[in-house]
Amino acid sequence: MRLGVQGSVVCTQSPAPSEPAVEVMRLKAGQYFGEIALLTQEPRKATVTTAEPTKVLSLDRNTFVRVMGPLKDILKRNMEQYSKVMASNI
């Protein structure tokens, strides 16, 4: 999981392997990404690229479970909202 501290990033996904990636979301400082892969242990579903000079904080899976474990239900609810956004964008 990554938390933006400064700057912004662009999230892109490719609708199909042979199709070019499209922008699905922009995130700014204070927003996070990568939590779905930590919650589900599935491969990441988007590519995240900096849009400007950016600083992020990073958590590995063990730290995520230890620190964020009590917030798991909230993150899963956010994951459901993310899925709805992705379905409407692609």
HELIX and SHEET records of a PDB file:
HELIX    1   1 GLU A   35  THR A   40  1                                   6    
HELIX    2   2 ARG A   61  MET A   68  1                                   8    
HELIX    3   3 GLY A   69  LEU A   71  5                                   3    
HELIX    4   4 LYS A   72  ASN A   89  1                                  18    
SHEET    1   A 3 TYR A  32  PHE A  33  0                                        
SHEET    2   A 3 ARG A   2  GLN A   6 -1                                        
SHEET    3   A 3 LYS A  55  SER A  58 -1                                        
SHEET    1   B 3 VAL A  22  LYS A  28  0                                        
SHEET    2   B 3 SER A   8  GLN A  13 -1                                        
SHEET    3   B 3 THR A  47  THR A  50 -1                                        
END                                                                             
